[in-house]
Amino acid sequence: MNYLMLSVGRRGELMKDFRSSMEEGSRIIATDNSPYAPALYFADKQYIVPKIDAPEYMDVILGICKKEQINAVTTFIDPEIMLLAENRERFAESGVEVLAPYTETAKLCFDKYEMFKYLREKGIRTAMTWGTFEEVKAALDAGEVSLPVFVKPRTGSGSVGARKVLDIETLHAAFEQDPSLIAQELMTGEGCFDLDADVYVDTISHKPVAIFSKRKISTTIGGANKTISFKDQKLFDFVQEALSKFKFNGPIDADFFYKNGEYYLSEVNPRFGGAYLHAYGAGVDFIKLIDRNLKGLENEVQIGDYEEGVVMMMYDSVVIKKNGELAK
């Protein structure tokens, strides 16, 4: 199988995991818009491509698919997911499986406020969210929520701009400075946990067949960097119920809260999560699931097929190349 990884950036460890699980003769083709993206150099072949908002971008990517006889394509960044979803049929014409959600689901995942409204409509527990200062002020006045609250960008990724707000003056100033913010009730307190689940949605059955759940021990901008695995059938049931309301295809990373004995879905990143490395290290191998799907085989359900108490601790590493060895 030939895999095309788009916008690979710093995701070198994930590229190494892919290589460890791929069959002999399979290849990884990687793209980025910069030759200084370290993950490029864990691929069999590299392409430097335009930025994703360039008019010619998708034609360039489809050209690579044809040239390299690509079987499956995925991206490591959120803004590109919609591009893949919208061009699914063009990829299919070249026999390429798009490991990204279908268009309506991609839209919901990228817009956190629309996701909140959709989850409420479908009866899926989620943290209360407000889209304007006026909305959250009315909720505060009505006693539906109390300060502090949590604000974050309505779209985007990497937790950039997400922060706790302690008082109404700061909250008002935050919305005035950036009207695209949303506010959420703060899901903290005794017995409240910030959780994450890596889920593989089979591309044939379109149902979750693997779920790996972990509690966040430490986070930085961009996500969790220390996590510990756990298992709870109640969470597995909640994940399957919530995801049944969407049209995912392949790997996803979902954030949850646990509070007062219940799970709440926070948001979904429909791609390999930055901490999928933990799942892989604990034996939950999405790469082999992808490979089976590409061969036309539906995967058996293996939800919770891992050990509890496995800890992941991230650290930094480097790639060293001479200037003449950089991708062009």
C-alpha positions as CSV (number, residue, x, y, z in Angstrom):
1,M,0.0,0.0,0.0
2,N,1.1,3.6,-0.7
3,Y,0.1,6.1,1.9
4,L,0.1,9.9,1.3
5,M,0.6,11.9,4.5
6,L,-0.3,15.6,4.1
7,S,1.1,18.5,6.1
8,V,3.2,16.2,8.2
9,G,5.0,19.0,10.1
10,R,6.6,17.6,13.3
11,R,4.8,14.2,13.4
12,G,7.9,12.1,12.9
13,E,7.1,9.5,15.6
14,L,3.7,8.8,14.0
15,M,5.5,8.3,10.7
16,K,7.9,5.8,12.4
17,D,4.9,3.9,13.8
18,F,3.4,3.7,10.4
19,R,6.6,2.2,9.0
20,S,6.8,-0.3,11.8
21,S,3.3,-1.7,11.0
22,M,3.3,-1.5,7.2
23,E,3.7,-4.6,5.1
24,E,7.0,-5.0,3.2
25,G,6.8,-3.1,0.0
26,S,4.4,-0.4,1.2
27,R,5.5,3.2,1.0
28,I,4.9,6.5,2.8
29,I,4.8,9.7,0.7
30,A,4.9,12.9,2.7
31,T,4.1,16.5,1.9
32,D,4.6,19.9,3.6
33,N,4.9,23.4,2.4
34,S,8.4,23.7,4.0
35,P,11.5,21.7,3.6
36,Y,12.2,22.2,7.3
37,A,9.3,20.0,8.4
38,P,11.2,17.2,10.2
39,A,8.6,14.5,9.7
40,L,9.2,14.7,5.9
41,Y,12.4,12.8,6.4
42,F,10.8,9.7,7.8
43,A,9.0,9.1,4.5
44,D,10.1,7.2,1.4
45,K,9.6,10.2,-0.7
46,Q,9.0,13.9,0.0
47,Y,7.1,16.6,-1.9
48,I,7.2,20.3,-1.1
49,V,3.7,21.7,-2.0
50,P,1.9,25.0,-2.0
51,K,0.0,26.2,1.1
52,I,-3.4,24.5,1.5
53,D,-5.2,27.7,0.6
54,A,-3.4,28.1,-2.8
55,P,-5.8,27.7,-5.7
56,E,-3.7,25.0,-7.3
57,Y,-3.2,23.0,-4.1
58,M,-5.7,20.2,-4.6
59,D,-4.6,19.7,-8.2
60,V,-1.0,19.2,-7.0
61,I,-2.1,16.7,-4.4
62,L,-4.2,14.7,-6.9
63,G,-1.3,14.7,-9.3
64,I,0.9,13.2,-6.6
65,C,-1.7,10.5,-6.0
66,K,-1.7,9.5,-9.6
67,K,2.1,9.6,-9.9
68,E,2.8,7.6,-6.8
69,Q,-0.2,5.3,-7.1
70,I,-1.6,6.3,-3.7
71,N,-4.1,4.0,-1.9
72,A,-5.0,6.2,1.0
73,V,-4.6,9.9,2.0
74,T,-4.8,11.6,5.3
75,T,-3.7,14.9,6.8
76,F,-2.2,15.8,10.2
77,I,-3.8,19.3,10.5
78,D,-7.4,20.3,11.1
79,P,-7.8,23.1,8.4
80,E,-7.0,20.5,5.7
81,I,-9.7,18.0,6.7
82,M,-12.5,19.9,5.0
83,L,-10.5,20.0,1.7
84,L,-10.2,16.2,1.8
85,A,-13.9,15.8,2.6
86,E,-15.0,18.1,-0.2
87,N,-12.8,16.4,-2.7
88,R,-13.6,12.8,-1.8
89,E,-15.1,12.0,-5.2
90,R,-12.0,13.3,-7.0
91,F,-9.8,11.1,-4.9
92,A,-12.1,8.1,-5.4
93,E,-11.7,8.5,-9.2
94,S,-8.0,7.7,-8.7
95,G,-8.8,4.8,-6.3
96,V,-7.7,6.7,-3.2
97,E,-9.4,6.2,0.2
98,V,-9.8,9.5,2.0
99,L,-9.2,8.9,5.7
100,A,-11.3,11.9,6.8
101,P,-14.9,12.4,7.6
102,Y,-17.7,13.2,5.2
103,T,-18.4,16.9,4.5
104,E,-21.2,17.7,7.0
105,T,-19.3,16.0,9.8
106,A,-16.1,17.8,8.9
107,K,-17.9,21.1,9.1
108,L,-19.2,20.3,12.6
109,C,-15.9,19.2,13.9
110,F,-14.1,22.4,12.7
111,D,-16.8,24.8,14.2
112,K,-16.9,24.1,17.9
113,Y,-20.1,26.1,18.5
114,E,-22.0,24.4,15.7
115,M,-20.8,21.1,17.2
116,F,-22.2,22.1,20.6
117,K,-25.6,22.9,19.1
118,Y,-25.7,19.7,17.1
119,L,-24.8,17.6,20.1
120,R,-27.5,19.2,22.2
121,E,-30.0,18.6,19.3
122,K,-29.0,14.9,19.3
123,G,-29.2,14.5,23.1
124,I,-25.5,13.9,23.5
125,R,-24.0,15.3,26.8
126,T,-21.6,18.1,26.2
127,A,-20.2,21.1,28.2
128,M,-22.5,24.1,28.0
129,T,-21.2,26.6,25.4
130,W,-22.1,30.1,24.4
131,G,-21.2,31.8,21.1
132,T,-21.3,35.5,22.2
133,F,-20.6,37.6,25.2
134,E,-24.3,38.5,25.4
135,E,-25.2,34.8,25.6
136,V,-22.8,33.9,28.4
137,K,-23.7,37.1,30.3
138,A,-27.4,36.1,30.2
139,A,-26.5,32.7,31.5
140,L,-24.4,34.2,34.3
141,D,-27.3,36.6,35.2
142,A,-29.7,33.7,35.2
143,G,-27.5,31.6,37.5
144,E,-27.1,28.9,34.8
145,V,-23.3,29.1,35.1
146,S,-20.8,30.9,37.4
147,L,-17.4,32.3,36.9
148,P,-14.7,31.3,36.0
149,V,-15.5,30.1,32.5
150,F,-13.3,28.8,29.8
151,V,-12.9,30.6,26.5
152,K,-11.3,29.3,23.2
153,P,-11.5,30.0,19.5
154,R,-14.6,28.8,17.7
155,T,-12.4,27.2,15.0
156,G,-8.8,26.2,14.8
157,S,-6.7,23.6,16.6
158,G,-3.8,23.2,19.0
159,S,-5.5,24.9,22.0
160,V,-4.1,28.3,20.9
161,G,-6.0,31.1,22.6
162,A,-7.8,28.7,25.1
163,R,-7.7,30.0,28.6
164,K,-9.7,30.3,31.9
165,V,-11.4,33.7,32.5
166,L,-12.0,34.7,36.1
167,D,-14.1,37.9,35.9
168,I,-16.8,39.5,33.8
169,E,-14.5,42.4,32.8
170,T,-11.9,40.1,31.3
171,L,-14.6,38.1,29.6
172,H,-16.1,41.1,28.0
173,A,-12.6,42.3,26.8
174,A,-11.8,38.9,25.4
175,F,-14.9,38.8,23.2
176,E,-14.4,42.5,22.2
177,Q,-10.9,41.7,21.1
178,D,-11.9,38.4,19.3
179,P,-15.6,38.0,18.6
180,S,-15.0,34.5,17.2
181,L,-14.4,33.1,20.7
182,I,-16.8,30.8,22.4
183,A,-17.2,30.3,26.2
184,Q,-17.7,27.0,28.0
185,E,-18.6,26.1,31.5
186,L,-15.5,25.1,33.4
187,M,-15.4,21.3,33.8
188,T,-13.3,21.2,36.9
189,G,-13.6,20.1,40.5
190,E,-13.2,17.0,42.6
191,G,-13.9,13.9,40.6
192,C,-13.8,15.8,37.3
193,F,-11.3,14.5,34.7
194,D,-10.1,15.6,31.3
195,L,-10.0,12.6,29.0
196,D,-9.2,11.6,25.5
197,A,-10.0,8.7,23.2
198,D,-8.4,7.5,20.0
199,V,-11.1,5.8,17.9
200,Y,-10.9,4.0,14.6
201,V,-14.1,4.1,12.5
202,D,-14.0,1.3,10.0
203,T,-14.2,2.6,6.4
204,I,-16.4,-0.3,5.4
205,S,-18.9,-0.7,8.3
206,H,-18.5,3.0,9.3
207,K,-18.7,1.9,13.0
208,P,-16.1,2.3,15.7
209,V,-14.1,-0.9,15.9
210,A,-11.2,0.2,18.2
211,I,-11.3,2.7,21.1
212,F,-8.3,3.6,23.3
213,S,-9.1,5.9,26.3
214,K,-6.6,7.8,28.4
215,R,-6.7,10.3,31.2
216,K,-4.6,13.5,30.7
217,I,-1.9,14.0,33.3
218,S,-0.3,17.0,31.6
219,T,-1.0,19.2,28.6
220,T,0.7,21.9,26.6
221,I,-0.3,23.9,23.6
222,G,-1.2,21.3,21.1
223,G,-2.6,18.7,23.4
224,A,-1.7,16.1,26.0
225,N,1.9,15.2,26.6
226,K,1.5,12.8,29.5
227,T,-1.4,10.4,29.7
228,I,-2.4,7.1,31.4
229,S,-4.7,4.5,29.9
230,F,-7.9,3.3,31.5
231,K,-11.0,1.3,30.5
232,D,-14.6,2.0,31.3
233,Q,-17.5,0.2,29.4
234,K,-19.7,3.2,30.2
235,L,-17.3,5.5,28.2
236,F,-17.1,2.9,25.4
237,D,-20.9,2.9,25.2
238,F,-21.1,6.7,25.2
239,V,-18.4,7.0,22.5
240,Q,-20.3,4.6,20.2
241,E,-23.6,6.4,20.9
242,A,-22.2,9.8,20.2
243,L,-20.3,8.8,17.1
244,S,-23.3,7.2,15.6
245,K,-24.7,10.7,14.9
246,F,-21.8,11.5,12.5
247,K,-20.2,10.1,9.4
248,F,-16.5,9.5,10.2
249,N,-14.1,7.5,8.2
250,G,-10.8,6.3,9.7
251,P,-8.9,7.6,12.8
252,I,-10.3,10.2,15.1
253,D,-9.3,11.9,18.3
254,A,-12.1,12.8,20.7
255,D,-11.9,14.9,23.9
256,F,-14.2,14.1,26.8
257,F,-14.9,15.3,30.4
258,Y,-16.0,13.1,33.3
259,K,-18.0,14.9,35.9
260,N,-20.5,13.7,38.6
261,G,-20.4,10.2,37.2
262,E,-21.2,11.1,33.6
263,Y,-19.1,11.5,30.4
264,Y,-19.4,14.6,28.3
265,L,-18.1,15.0,24.7
266,S,-16.1,18.1,24.3
267,E,-14.8,18.1,20.7
268,V,-13.6,15.8,17.9
269,N,-10.5,16.1,15.8
270,P,-11.2,13.7,12.9
271,R,-7.6,12.7,12.2
272,F,-4.7,11.0,14.0
273,G,-4.4,12.8,17.4
274,G,-1.1,14.0,18.6
275,A,-1.3,11.5,21.5
276,Y,-2.3,8.5,19.3
277,L,1.4,7.4,19.9
278,H,0.1,6.2,23.3
279,A,-2.5,4.0,21.8
280,Y,0.0,2.5,19.3
281,G,2.5,2.0,22.1
282,A,-0.2,0.1,24.1
283,G,-0.8,-2.2,21.1
284,V,-3.9,-0.5,19.5
285,D,-2.7,-0.5,15.9
286,F,-4.8,1.7,13.6
287,I,-2.3,1.2,10.8
288,K,-3.1,-2.5,10.5
289,L,-6.9,-1.7,10.6
290,I,-6.4,0.8,7.7
291,D,-4.5,-1.8,5.7
292,R,-7.2,-4.4,6.1
293,N,-9.9,-1.9,5.0
294,L,-7.8,-1.0,1.9
295,K,-7.8,-4.7,1.1
296,G,-11.7,-4.7,1.2
297,L,-11.8,-6.4,4.6
298,E,-14.1,-5.2,7.4
299,N,-12.4,-5.1,10.8
300,E,-13.6,-7.0,13.8
301,V,-14.5,-5.0,16.9
302,Q,-11.6,-4.8,19.4
303,I,-12.8,-2.0,21.6
304,G,-10.9,-1.9,24.9
305,D,-8.3,-4.4,23.7
306,Y,-5.4,-3.0,25.7
307,E,-4.0,-2.8,29.3
308,E,-5.0,-0.1,31.9
309,G,-2.3,1.8,33.6
310,V,0.0,2.2,30.6
311,V,1.7,5.7,30.8
312,M,2.8,7.8,27.9
313,M,5.5,10.6,28.4
314,M,6.4,12.7,25.4
315,Y,9.8,14.2,24.8
316,D,11.5,16.1,22.0
317,S,13.9,14.8,19.4
318,V,15.6,16.2,16.3
319,V,16.3,15.5,12.6
320,I,19.7,16.5,11.2
321,K,20.2,17.1,7.5
322,K,22.7,18.8,5.3
323,N,21.3,21.7,3.3
324,G,21.7,19.7,0.1
325,E,19.7,16.9,1.5
326,L,16.5,18.9,2.2
327,A,13.4,18.2,0.1
328,K,12.8,20.5,-2.8
